């Protein structure tokens, strides 16, 4: 991919996806006993990777004064005011919580806060009510 003469073909991505599917199938079918250990290592790698990216950004990144960070706003989308631009910008983030499974997730959280074990029936009923 880093060679200038490389031209990506559609079947390259297909083979990569089939390889990932094969790895996941083998891991879940025959190597299930090592899956918890692998998940712990992947979790540790994610946490360490987060700090490996965050620390250089904090120490090597450009500094800004408090006014430009907390008070100054930009409306580069051409909307008529900053409030509308902000609300349009938040639409994608809010849409994640307003999807068809948003009420299911909320119901599970509420249910878990009351009892130690969770029944899927109330979650499915709330999903049916939303649809």
Secondary structure, DSSP 8 states (H G I E B T S, - for coil): --STT----HHHHHHHHHHHHHHHHHHHHT-GGGHHHHHHHHHHHHHHHHHHHHHHHHHHS----HHHHHT----TT--SSHHHHHHHHHHHHHHHHTSTTHHHHHHHHHHHHH-SS--HHHHHHHHHHH-
